[in-house]
Each structure stands twice: as structure tokens, then as C-alpha cells.
Amino acid sequence: MEDNPKNQVLKKAVVWKDLFFYRKSDAIYQLTVEFCRRFLPPHGDRTVDQMV
């Protein structure tokens, strides 16, 4: 079988940790967790759970 893309059934595996949007969303997640840890009460506030 040739390496023609039309003959391939599955696409090449992608390392999702290297994707641009994964890196950006991970940075936003880490900033959100740090913000909640610093400025919001740890217990009794559902805002923390919803943000994280």
C-alpha cells in the first residue's frame, strides 16, 4: 500500500499537549485556579466550583 493520504483510513496521531489551543486553555485554567485560591473563600461558595 502506498503512503497516499487518500488510501489512509486513520489520520496521523496528534500529541494533544502540543496543540496551540490546549496550551492556551491550560494556562487560563491555571490562572483561574490561582485566582480562586487567592481571592475567593475556599468553602461555602459555589462560584469557585463553577469557575474551576
PDBQT receptor file of N, H, CA, C and O in Angstrom, charges set to zero:
ATOM      1  N   MET A   1       0.847  -1.177   0.000  1.00  0.00    +0.000 N 
ATOM      2  CA  MET A   1       0.000   0.000   0.000  1.00  0.00    +0.000 C 
ATOM      3  C   MET A   1       0.895   1.243   0.000  1.00  0.00    +0.000 C 
ATOM      4  O   MET A   1       1.902   1.282   0.707  1.00  0.00    +0.000 OA
ATOM      5  N   GLU A   2       0.545   2.217  -0.760  1.00  0.00    +0.000 N 
ATOM      6  H   GLU A   2      -0.273   2.186  -1.334  1.00  0.00    +0.000 HD
ATOM      7  CA  GLU A   2       1.315   3.446  -0.856  1.00  0.00    +0.000 C 
ATOM      8  C   GLU A   2       0.978   4.390   0.302  1.00  0.00    +0.000 C 
ATOM      9  O   GLU A   2      -0.006   4.183   1.012  1.00  0.00    +0.000 OA
ATOM     10  N   ASP A   3       1.789   5.413   0.483  1.00  0.00    +0.000 N 
ATOM     11  H   ASP A   3       2.588   5.582  -0.094  1.00  0.00    +0.000 HD
ATOM     12  CA  ASP A   3       1.551   6.401   1.530  1.00  0.00    +0.000 C 
ATOM     13  C   ASP A   3       0.668   7.543   1.036  1.00  0.00    +0.000 C 
ATOM     14  O   ASP A   3       0.793   8.675   1.502  1.00  0.00    +0.000 OA
ATOM     15  N   ASN A   4      -0.187   7.255   0.130  1.00  0.00    +0.000 N 
ATOM     16  H   ASN A   4      -0.288   6.335  -0.249  1.00  0.00    +0.000 HD
ATOM     17  CA  ASN A   4      -1.106   8.249  -0.404  1.00  0.00    +0.000 C 
ATOM     18  C   ASN A   4      -2.166   8.573   0.654  1.00  0.00    +0.000 C 
ATOM     19  O   ASN A   4      -2.787   7.649   1.179  1.00  0.00    +0.000 OA
ATOM     20  N   PRO A   5      -2.396   9.847   0.989  1.00  0.00    +0.000 N 
ATOM     21  CA  PRO A   5      -3.382  10.198   2.014  1.00  0.00    +0.000 C 
ATOM     22  C   PRO A   5      -4.786   9.688   1.707  1.00  0.00    +0.000 C 
ATOM     23  O   PRO A   5      -5.574   9.467   2.627  1.00  0.00    +0.000 OA
ATOM     24  N   LYS A   6      -5.105   9.504   0.456  1.00  0.00    +0.000 N 
ATOM     25  H   LYS A   6      -4.465   9.684  -0.291  1.00  0.00    +0.000 HD
ATOM     26  CA  LYS A   6      -6.437   9.016   0.100  1.00  0.00    +0.000 C 
ATOM     27  C   LYS A   6      -6.627   7.561   0.509  1.00  0.00    +0.000 C 
ATOM     28  O   LYS A   6      -7.759   7.122   0.712  1.00  0.00    +0.000 OA
ATOM     29  N   ASN A   7      -5.540   6.806   0.632  1.00  0.00    +0.000 N 
ATOM     30  H   ASN A   7      -4.621   7.162   0.467  1.00  0.00    +0.000 HD
ATOM     31  CA  ASN A   7      -5.628   5.395   0.985  1.00  0.00    +0.000 C 
ATOM     32  C   ASN A   7      -5.608   5.161   2.491  1.00  0.00    +0.000 C 
ATOM     33  O   ASN A   7      -5.835   4.036   2.937  1.00  0.00    +0.000 OA
ATOM     34  N   GLN A   8      -5.345   6.180   3.272  1.00  0.00    +0.000 N 
ATOM     35  H   GLN A   8      -5.160   7.094   2.909  1.00  0.00    +0.000 HD
ATOM     36  CA  GLN A   8      -5.282   6.016   4.713  1.00  0.00    +0.000 C 
ATOM     37  C   GLN A   8      -6.674   6.126   5.322  1.00  0.00    +0.000 C 
ATOM     38  O   GLN A   8      -7.466   6.995   4.958  1.00  0.00    +0.000 OA
ATOM     39  N   VAL A   9      -6.949   5.226   6.256  1.00  0.00    +0.000 N 
ATOM     40  H   VAL A   9      -6.305   4.520   6.552  1.00  0.00    +0.000 HD
ATOM     41  CA  VAL A   9      -8.234   5.250   6.939  1.00  0.00    +0.000 C 
ATOM     42  C   VAL A   9      -8.145   6.147   8.171  1.00  0.00    +0.000 C 
ATOM     43  O   VAL A   9      -9.044   6.949   8.426  1.00  0.00    +0.000 OA
ATOM     44  N   LEU A  10      -7.066   6.012   8.928  1.00  0.00    +0.000 N 
ATOM     45  H   LEU A  10      -6.336   5.362   8.721  1.00  0.00    +0.000 HD
ATOM     46  CA  LEU A  10      -6.883   6.799  10.147  1.00  0.00    +0.000 C 
ATOM     47  C   LEU A  10      -5.876   7.912   9.905  1.00  0.00    +0.000 C 
ATOM     48  O   LEU A  10      -4.928   7.760   9.134  1.00  0.00    +0.000 OA
ATOM     49  N   LYS A  11      -6.097   9.014  10.567  1.00  0.00    +0.000 N 
ATOM     50  H   LYS A  11      -6.867   9.138  11.193  1.00  0.00    +0.000 HD
ATOM     51  CA  LYS A  11      -5.157  10.121  10.455  1.00  0.00    +0.000 C 
ATOM     52  C   LYS A  11      -3.952   9.864  11.352  1.00  0.00    +0.000 C 
ATOM     53  O   LYS A  11      -3.990   9.022  12.249  1.00  0.00    +0.000 OA
ATOM     54  N   LYS A  12      -2.902  10.596  11.092  1.00  0.00    +0.000 N 
ATOM     55  H   LYS A  12      -2.871  11.280  10.363  1.00  0.00    +0.000 HD
ATOM     56  CA  LYS A  12      -1.703  10.508  11.908  1.00  0.00    +0.000 C 
ATOM     57  C   LYS A  12      -2.031  10.946  13.336  1.00  0.00    +0.000 C 
ATOM     58  O   LYS A  12      -2.786  11.896  13.543  1.00  0.00    +0.000 OA
ATOM     59  N   ALA A  13      -1.463  10.251  14.310  1.00  0.00    +0.000 N 
ATOM     60  H   ALA A  13      -0.850   9.479  14.142  1.00  0.00    +0.000 HD
ATOM     61  CA  ALA A  13      -1.702  10.581  15.710  1.00  0.00    +0.000 C 
ATOM     62  C   ALA A  13      -1.150  11.968  16.027  1.00  0.00    +0.000 C 
ATOM     63  O   ALA A  13      -0.077  12.350  15.560  1.00  0.00    +0.000 OA
ATOM     64  N   VAL A  14      -1.909  12.712  16.831  1.00  0.00    +0.000 N 
ATOM     65  H   VAL A  14      -2.781  12.402  17.210  1.00  0.00    +0.000 HD
ATOM     66  CA  VAL A  14      -1.515  14.061  17.208  1.00  0.00    +0.000 C 
ATOM     67  C   VAL A  14      -1.293  14.082  18.721  1.00  0.00    +0.000 C 
ATOM     68  O   VAL A  14      -2.111  13.565  19.482  1.00  0.00    +0.000 OA
ATOM     69  N   VAL A  15      -0.204  14.669  19.141  1.00  0.00    +0.000 N 
ATOM     70  H   VAL A  15       0.461  15.089  18.523  1.00  0.00    +0.000 HD
ATOM     71  CA  VAL A  15       0.052  14.849  20.569  1.00  0.00    +0.000 C 
ATOM     72  C   VAL A  15      -0.728  16.081  21.011  1.00  0.00    +0.000 C 
ATOM     73  O   VAL A  15      -0.363  17.208  20.678  1.00  0.00    +0.000 OA
ATOM     74  N   TRP A  16      -1.797  15.859  21.759  1.00  0.00    +0.000 N 
ATOM     75  H   TRP A  16      -2.093  14.943  22.030  1.00  0.00    +0.000 HD
ATOM     76  CA  TRP A  16      -2.708  16.959  22.073  1.00  0.00    +0.000 C 
ATOM     77  C   TRP A  16      -2.084  17.976  23.010  1.00  0.00    +0.000 C 
ATOM     78  O   TRP A  16      -2.534  19.121  23.047  1.00  0.00    +0.000 OA
ATOM     79  N   LYS A  17      -1.057  17.597  23.774  1.00  0.00    +0.000 N 
ATOM     80  H   LYS A  17      -0.691  16.667  23.744  1.00  0.00    +0.000 HD
ATOM     81  CA  LYS A  17      -0.411  18.567  24.657  1.00  0.00    +0.000 C 
ATOM     82  C   LYS A  17       0.412  19.587  23.883  1.00  0.00    +0.000 C 
ATOM     83  O   LYS A  17       0.784  20.621  24.437  1.00  0.00    +0.000 OA
ATOM     84  N   ASP A  18       0.700  19.321  22.631  1.00  0.00    +0.000 N 
ATOM     85  H   ASP A  18       0.399  18.481  22.181  1.00  0.00    +0.000 HD
ATOM     86  CA  ASP A  18       1.450  20.252  21.797  1.00  0.00    +0.000 C 
ATOM     87  C   ASP A  18       0.548  21.201  21.008  1.00  0.00    +0.000 C 
ATOM     88  O   ASP A  18       1.042  22.113  20.345  1.00  0.00    +0.000 OA
ATOM     89  N   LEU A  19      -0.755  20.996  21.073  1.00  0.00    +0.000 N 
ATOM     90  H   LEU A  19      -1.156  20.255  21.611  1.00  0.00    +0.000 HD
ATOM     91  CA  LEU A  19      -1.673  21.833  20.314  1.00  0.00    +0.000 C 
ATOM     92  C   LEU A  19      -1.754  23.234  20.912  1.00  0.00    +0.000 C 
ATOM     93  O   LEU A  19      -1.734  23.404  22.131  1.00  0.00    +0.000 OA
ATOM     94  N   PHE A  20      -1.844  24.223  20.047  1.00  0.00    +0.000 N 
ATOM     95  H   PHE A  20      -1.860  24.085  19.056  1.00  0.00    +0.000 HD
ATOM     96  CA  PHE A  20      -1.885  25.635  20.450  1.00  0.00    +0.000 C 
ATOM     97  C   PHE A  20      -3.016  25.900  21.428  1.00  0.00    +0.000 C 
ATOM     98  O   PHE A  20      -2.786  26.496  22.480  1.00  0.00    +0.000 OA
ATOM     99  N   PHE A  21      -4.228  25.475  21.112  1.00  0.00    +0.000 N 
ATOM    100  H   PHE A  21      -4.415  24.990  20.258  1.00  0.00    +0.000 HD
ATOM    101  CA  PHE A  21      -5.381  25.780  21.952  1.00  0.00    +0.000 C 
ATOM    102  C   PHE A  21      -5.331  25.038  23.278  1.00  0.00    +0.000 C 
ATOM    103  O   PHE A  21      -5.832  25.545  24.282  1.00  0.00    +0.000 OA
ATOM    104  N   TYR A  22      -4.737  23.849  23.307  1.00  0.00    +0.000 N 
ATOM    105  H   TYR A  22      -4.330  23.437  22.492  1.00  0.00    +0.000 HD
ATOM    106  CA  TYR A  22      -4.591  23.146  24.580  1.00  0.00    +0.000 C 
ATOM    107  C   TYR A  22      -3.656  23.929  25.497  1.00  0.00    +0.000 C 
ATOM    108  O   TYR A  22      -3.956  24.103  26.678  1.00  0.00    +0.000 OA
ATOM    109  N   ARG A  23      -2.529  24.402  24.972  1.00  0.00    +0.000 N 
ATOM    110  H   ARG A  23      -2.285  24.261  24.012  1.00  0.00    +0.000 HD
ATOM    111  CA  ARG A  23      -1.569  25.151  25.793  1.00  0.00    +0.000 C 
ATOM    112  C   ARG A  23      -2.203  26.431  26.333  1.00  0.00    +0.000 C 
ATOM    113  O   ARG A  23      -2.015  26.775  27.500  1.00  0.00    +0.000 OA
ATOM    114  N   LYS A  24      -2.949  27.130  25.492  1.00  0.00    +0.000 N 
ATOM    115  H   LYS A  24      -3.102  26.850  24.544  1.00  0.00    +0.000 HD
ATOM    116  CA  LYS A  24      -3.591  28.380  25.928  1.00  0.00    +0.000 C 
ATOM    117  C   LYS A  24      -4.680  28.109  26.964  1.00  0.00    +0.000 C 
ATOM    118  O   LYS A  24      -4.774  28.827  27.960  1.00  0.00    +0.000 OA
ATOM    119  N   SER A  25      -5.494  27.092  26.746  1.00  0.00    +0.000 N 
ATOM    120  H   SER A  25      -5.417  26.509  25.937  1.00  0.00    +0.000 HD
ATOM    121  CA  SER A  25      -6.562  26.796  27.697  1.00  0.00    +0.000 C 
ATOM    122  C   SER A  25      -5.992  26.288  29.015  1.00  0.00    +0.000 C 
ATOM    123  O   SER A  25      -6.568  26.552  30.071  1.00  0.00    +0.000 OA
ATOM    124  N   ASP A  26      -4.878  25.570  28.980  1.00  0.00    +0.000 N 
ATOM    125  H   ASP A  26      -4.410  25.356  28.122  1.00  0.00    +0.000 HD
ATOM    126  CA  ASP A  26      -4.245  25.104  30.205  1.00  0.00    +0.000 C 
ATOM    127  C   ASP A  26      -3.714  26.294  31.010  1.00  0.00    +0.000 C 
ATOM    128  O   ASP A  26      -3.829  26.308  32.235  1.00  0.00    +0.000 OA
ATOM    129  N   ALA A  27      -3.140  27.281  30.340  1.00  0.00    +0.000 N 
ATOM    130  H   ALA A  27      -3.047  27.269  29.345  1.00  0.00    +0.000 HD
ATOM    131  CA  ALA A  27      -2.655  28.479  31.029  1.00  0.00    +0.000 C 
ATOM    132  C   ALA A  27      -3.812  29.236  31.673  1.00  0.00    +0.000 C 
ATOM    133  O   ALA A  27      -3.688  29.704  32.805  1.00  0.00    +0.000 OA
ATOM    134  N   ILE A  28      -4.931  29.360  30.971  1.00  0.00    +0.000 N 
ATOM    135  H   ILE A  28      -5.032  28.980  30.051  1.00  0.00    +0.000 HD
ATOM    136  CA  ILE A  28      -6.110  30.041  31.524  1.00  0.00    +0.000 C 
ATOM    137  C   ILE A  28      -6.651  29.275  32.722  1.00  0.00    +0.000 C 
ATOM    138  O   ILE A  28      -7.040  29.881  33.720  1.00  0.00    +0.000 OA
ATOM    139  N   TYR A  29      -6.679  27.948  32.632  1.00  0.00    +0.000 N 
ATOM    140  H   TYR A  29      -6.363  27.456  31.820  1.00  0.00    +0.000 HD
ATOM    141  CA  TYR A  29      -7.136  27.116  33.756  1.00  0.00    +0.000 C 
ATOM    142  C   TYR A  29      -6.253  27.338  34.984  1.00  0.00    +0.000 C 
ATOM    143  O   TYR A  29      -6.764  27.523  36.088  1.00  0.00    +0.000 OA
ATOM    144  N   GLN A  30      -4.944  27.320  34.800  1.00  0.00    +0.000 N 
ATOM    145  H   GLN A  30      -4.529  27.169  33.903  1.00  0.00    +0.000 HD
ATOM    146  CA  GLN A  30      -4.028  27.502  35.926  1.00  0.00    +0.000 C 
ATOM    147  C   GLN A  30      -4.178  28.887  36.554  1.00  0.00    +0.000 C 
ATOM    148  O   GLN A  30      -4.124  29.024  37.776  1.00  0.00    +0.000 OA
ATOM    149  N   LEU A  31      -4.364  29.906  35.728  1.00  0.00    +0.000 N 
ATOM    150  H   LEU A  31      -4.408  29.795  34.735  1.00  0.00    +0.000 HD
ATOM    151  CA  LEU A  31      -4.595  31.251  36.253  1.00  0.00    +0.000 C 
ATOM    152  C   LEU A  31      -5.913  31.338  37.023  1.00  0.00    +0.000 C 
ATOM    153  O   LEU A  31      -5.988  32.012  38.051  1.00  0.00    +0.000 OA
ATOM    154  N   THR A  32      -6.939  30.667  36.535  1.00  0.00    +0.000 N 
ATOM    155  H   THR A  32      -6.878  30.120  35.700  1.00  0.00    +0.000 HD
ATOM    156  CA  THR A  32      -8.241  30.669  37.211  1.00  0.00    +0.000 C 
ATOM    157  C   THR A  32      -8.147  29.994  38.568  1.00  0.00    +0.000 C 
ATOM    158  O   THR A  32      -8.690  30.496  39.553  1.00  0.00    +0.000 OA
ATOM    159  N   VAL A  33      -7.467  28.869  38.627  1.00  0.00    +0.000 N 
ATOM    160  H   VAL A  33      -7.026  28.461  37.827  1.00  0.00    +0.000 HD
ATOM    161  CA  VAL A  33      -7.298  28.160  39.901  1.00  0.00    +0.000 C 
ATOM    162  C   VAL A  33      -6.537  29.032  40.893  1.00  0.00    +0.000 C 
ATOM    163  O   VAL A  33      -6.912  29.113  42.063  1.00  0.00    +0.000 OA
ATOM    164  N   GLU A  34      -5.481  29.676  40.438  1.00  0.00    +0.000 N 
ATOM    165  H   GLU A  34      -5.176  29.610  39.488  1.00  0.00    +0.000 HD
ATOM    166  CA  GLU A  34      -4.694  30.541  41.323  1.00  0.00    +0.000 C 
ATOM    167  C   GLU A  34      -5.519  31.746  41.792  1.00  0.00    +0.000 C 
ATOM    168  O   GLU A  34      -5.436  32.134  42.957  1.00  0.00    +0.000 OA
ATOM    169  N   PHE A  35      -6.309  32.335  40.895  1.00  0.00    +0.000 N 
ATOM    170  H   PHE A  35      -6.376  32.019  39.949  1.00  0.00    +0.000 HD
ATOM    171  CA  PHE A  35      -7.177  33.450  41.264  1.00  0.00    +0.000 C 
ATOM    172  C   PHE A  35      -8.181  33.014  42.337  1.00  0.00    +0.000 C 
ATOM    173  O   PHE A  35      -8.375  33.711  43.333  1.00  0.00    +0.000 OA
ATOM    174  N   CYS A  36      -8.812  31.865  42.126  1.00  0.00    +0.000 N 
ATOM    175  H   CYS A  36      -8.655  31.299  41.317  1.00  0.00    +0.000 HD
ATOM    176  CA  CYS A  36      -9.798  31.377  43.099  1.00  0.00    +0.000 C 
ATOM    177  C   CYS A  36      -9.149  31.074  44.443  1.00  0.00    +0.000 C 
ATOM    178  O   CYS A  36      -9.732  31.335  45.496  1.00  0.00    +0.000 OA
ATOM    179  N   ARG A  37      -7.942  30.524  44.402  1.00  0.00    +0.000 N 
ATOM    180  H   ARG A  37      -7.469  30.312  43.547  1.00  0.00    +0.000 HD
ATOM    181  CA  ARG A  37      -7.247  30.193  45.647  1.00  0.00    +0.000 C 
ATOM    182  C   ARG A  37      -6.911  31.460  46.437  1.00  0.00    +0.000 C 
ATOM    183  O   ARG A  37      -6.996  31.464  47.665  1.00  0.00    +0.000 OA
ATOM    184  N   ARG A  38      -6.535  32.524  45.746  1.00  0.00    +0.000 N 
ATOM    185  H   ARG A  38      -6.466  32.521  44.748  1.00  0.00    +0.000 HD
ATOM    186  CA  ARG A  38      -6.123  33.753  46.421  1.00  0.00    +0.000 C 
ATOM    187  C   ARG A  38      -7.285  34.629  46.873  1.00  0.00    +0.000 C 
ATOM    188  O   ARG A  38      -7.267  35.149  47.989  1.00  0.00    +0.000 OA
ATOM    189  N   PHE A  39      -8.291  34.798  46.026  1.00  0.00    +0.000 N 
ATOM    190  H   PHE A  39      -8.306  34.376  45.120  1.00  0.00    +0.000 HD
ATOM    191  CA  PHE A  39      -9.275  35.853  46.257  1.00  0.00    +0.000 C 
ATOM    192  C   PHE A  39     -10.676  35.385  46.627  1.00  0.00    +0.000 C 
ATOM    193  O   PHE A  39     -11.511  36.213  46.990  1.00  0.00    +0.000 OA
ATOM    194  N   LEU A  40     -10.960  34.112  46.550  1.00  0.00    +0.000 N 
ATOM    195  H   LEU A  40     -10.282  33.439  46.256  1.00  0.00    +0.000 HD
ATOM    196  CA  LEU A  40     -12.301  33.634  46.881  1.00  0.00    +0.000 C 
ATOM    197  C   LEU A  40     -12.236  32.686  48.073  1.00  0.00    +0.000 C 
ATOM    198  O   LEU A  40     -11.232  31.998  48.258  1.00  0.00    +0.000 OA
ATOM    199  N   PRO A  41     -13.289  32.642  48.882  1.00  0.00    +0.000 N 
ATOM    200  CA  PRO A  41     -13.274  31.743  50.041  1.00  0.00    +0.000 C 
ATOM    201  C   PRO A  41     -13.247  30.282  49.587  1.00  0.00    +0.000 C 
ATOM    202  O   PRO A  41     -13.923  29.916  48.625  1.00  0.00    +0.000 OA
ATOM    203  N   PRO A  42     -12.468  29.452  50.277  1.00  0.00    +0.000 N 
ATOM    204  CA  PRO A  42     -12.318  28.060  49.831  1.00  0.00    +0.000 C 
ATOM    205  C   PRO A  42     -13.559  27.191  50.053  1.00  0.00    +0.000 C 
ATOM    206  O   PRO A  42     -13.757  26.206  49.343  1.00  0.00    +0.000 OA
ATOM    207  N   HIS A  43     -14.396  27.549  51.034  1.00  0.00    +0.000 N 
ATOM    208  H   HIS A  43     -14.236  28.349  51.611  1.00  0.00    +0.000 HD
ATOM    209  CA  HIS A  43     -15.570  26.717  51.332  1.00  0.00    +0.000 C 
ATOM    210  C   HIS A  43     -16.825  27.571  51.363  1.00  0.00    +0.000 C 
ATOM    211  O   HIS A  43     -16.788  28.744  51.734  1.00  0.00    +0.000 OA
ATOM    212  N   GLY A  44     -17.929  26.967  50.971  1.00  0.00    +0.000 N 
ATOM    213  H   GLY A  44     -17.959  26.013  50.670  1.00  0.00    +0.000 HD
ATOM    214  CA  GLY A  44     -19.216  27.633  51.075  1.00  0.00    +0.000 C 
ATOM    215  C   GLY A  44     -19.553  28.566  49.923  1.00  0.00    +0.000 C 
ATOM    216  O   GLY A  44     -20.561  29.270  49.980  1.00  0.00    +0.000 OA
ATOM    217  N   ASP A  45     -18.735  28.585  48.883  1.00  0.00    +0.000 N 
ATOM    218  H   ASP A  45     -17.916  28.013  48.837  1.00  0.00    +0.000 HD
ATOM    219  CA  ASP A  45     -19.019  29.458  47.743  1.00  0.00    +0.000 C 
ATOM    220  C   ASP A  45     -19.002  28.619  46.468  1.00  0.00    +0.000 C 
ATOM    221  O   ASP A  45     -17.966  28.074  46.089  1.00  0.00    +0.000 OA
ATOM    222  N   ARG A  46     -20.133  28.521  45.822  1.00  0.00    +0.000 N 
ATOM    223  H   ARG A  46     -20.975  28.964  46.130  1.00  0.00    +0.000 HD
ATOM    224  CA  ARG A  46     -20.225  27.699  44.620  1.00  0.00    +0.000 C 
ATOM    225  C   ARG A  46     -19.520  28.341  43.431  1.00  0.00    +0.000 C 
ATOM    226  O   ARG A  46     -19.282  27.677  42.422  1.00  0.00    +0.000 OA
ATOM    227  N   THR A  47     -19.183  29.628  43.539  1.00  0.00    +0.000 N 
ATOM    228  H   THR A  47     -19.377  30.167  44.358  1.00  0.00    +0.000 HD
ATOM    229  CA  THR A  47     -18.501  30.309  42.446  1.00  0.00    +0.000 C 
ATOM    230  C   THR A  47     -17.169  29.641  42.136  1.00  0.00    +0.000 C 
ATOM    231  O   THR A  47     -16.787  29.516  40.972  1.00  0.00    +0.000 OA
ATOM    232  N   VAL A  48     -16.463  29.213  43.175  1.00  0.00    +0.000 N 
ATOM    233  H   VAL A  48     -16.773  29.315  44.120  1.00  0.00    +0.000 HD
ATOM    234  CA  VAL A  48     -15.161  28.565  42.972  1.00  0.00    +0.000 C 
ATOM    235  C   VAL A  48     -15.329  27.296  42.148  1.00  0.00    +0.000 C 
ATOM    236  O   VAL A  48     -14.583  27.074  41.194  1.00  0.00    +0.000 OA
ATOM    237  N   ASP A  49     -16.297  26.466  42.506  1.00  0.00    +0.000 N 
ATOM    238  H   ASP A  49     -16.902  26.646  43.281  1.00  0.00    +0.000 HD
ATOM    239  CA  ASP A  49     -16.532  25.215  41.771  1.00  0.00    +0.000 C 
ATOM    240  C   ASP A  49     -16.907  25.494  40.318  1.00  0.00    +0.000 C 
ATOM    241  O   ASP A  49     -16.453  24.797  39.411  1.00  0.00    +0.000 OA
ATOM    242  N   GLN A  50     -17.725  26.501  40.102  1.00  0.00    +0.000 N 
ATOM    243  H   GLN A  50     -18.094  27.068  40.839  1.00  0.00    +0.000 HD
ATOM    244  CA  GLN A  50     -18.157  26.806  38.740  1.00  0.00    +0.000 C 
ATOM    245  C   GLN A  50     -17.032  27.370  37.908  1.00  0.00    +0.000 C 
ATOM    246  O   GLN A  50     -16.944  27.076  36.715  1.00  0.00    +0.000 OA
ATOM    247  N   MET A  51     -16.167  28.172  38.501  1.00  0.00    +0.000 N 
ATOM    248  H   MET A  51     -16.238  28.411  39.470  1.00  0.00    +0.000 HD
ATOM    249  CA  MET A  51     -15.067  28.757  37.738  1.00  0.00    +0.000 C 
ATOM    250  C   MET A  51     -14.019  27.708  37.371  1.00  0.00    +0.000 C 
ATOM    251  O   MET A  51     -13.519  27.681  36.247  1.00  0.00    +0.000 OA
ATOM    252  N   VAL A  52     -13.695  26.849  38.330  1.00  0.00    +0.000 N 
ATOM    253  H   VAL A  52     -14.101  26.871  39.243  1.00  0.00    +0.000 HD
ATOM    254  CA  VAL A  52     -12.666  25.840  38.068  1.00  0.00    +0.000 C 
ATOM    255  C   VAL A  52     -13.279  24.708  37.266  1.00  0.00    +0.000 C 
ATOM    256  O   VAL A  52     -12.590  23.744  36.932  1.00  0.00    +0.000 OA
TER     257      VAL A  52
